[in-house]
Amino acid sequence: MGHPDKVSDQISDAIVDEILANDPDPANARVAVETLCTTGQVVVAGEVRTSHYVDVQRVVRETIRRIGYTDPSIGFSHDCGVLNAIHEQSADIAQGVDKASDVEGEQGAGDQGLMFG
């Protein structure tokens, strides 16, 4: 079995790809999603802003199947449980990101960042 972090990364990336490919206005879509994989279970959590409905269970299961986990006897497969804890992006975070982008040369930050000094 591959490293769970690598599987998790591919699942999160697939959710981002789903939103960017299908949102009518992908420039305004926002995705902050984390994924945890363990024996027989995937937990997907975070915040999104999109007008596209994402079938999270479908995306998770298709990604796991594409990676090659199709045999439940190894403890992890596309038949695993999927817990979807994704919710709408906080209005405060959206405001911080969007307002900064209105000022030339400025970049807004969500709830994560790197600080130096």
Residue pairs with C-beta under 8 A, 6 or more apart in sequence:
1 69
1 74
1 75
1 76
2 67
4 36
4 37
4 38
7 37
7 64
7 67
7 69
8 34
8 35
8 36
8 37
8 42
9 35
10 63
10 67
11 35
11 37
11 42
11 44
11 59
11 60
11 63
11 64
12 33
12 34
12 35
12 44
14 59
14 60
14 62
14 63
15 31
15 33
15 44
15 54
15 56
15 59
15 86
16 31
16 33
18 52
18 54
18 59
19 26
19 29
19 31
19 48
19 50
19 52
19 54
20 26
20 29
22 52
23 29
23 50
23 51
23 52
24 51
24 52
25 51
28 49
29 48
29 49
29 50
29 52
30 47
30 48
30 49
30 50
30 89
30 94
30 97
30 110
31 46
31 48
31 49
31 50
32 46
32 47
32 48
32 89
32 110
32 111
32 112
33 44
33 45
33 46
33 47
33 48
33 86
34 44
34 45
34 46
35 42
35 43
35 44
35 45
36 42
36 43
36 45
37 76
39 75
39 76
40 75
40 76
40 80
40 81
41 80
41 81
41 82
41 83
42 60
42 64
42 80
42 81
42 82
42 83
43 83
43 85
44 56
44 60
44 82
44 83
44 84
44 85
44 86
45 85
45 86
46 85
46 86
46 87
47 86
47 87
47 88
47 89
47 90
47 93
47 110
48 54
48 86
48 87
48 88
48 89
49 88
49 89
49 94
54 86
56 82
56 84
56 86
57 82
57 84
60 82
61 78
61 79
61 82
62 78
64 76
64 77
64 78
64 80
65 78
69 76
69 77
69 78
70 77
70 78
71 77
72 79
90 111
93 110
93 111
96 108
96 109
96 110
97 108
97 109
97 110
98 108
99 108
100 106
100 107
100 108
100 109
101 107
101 108
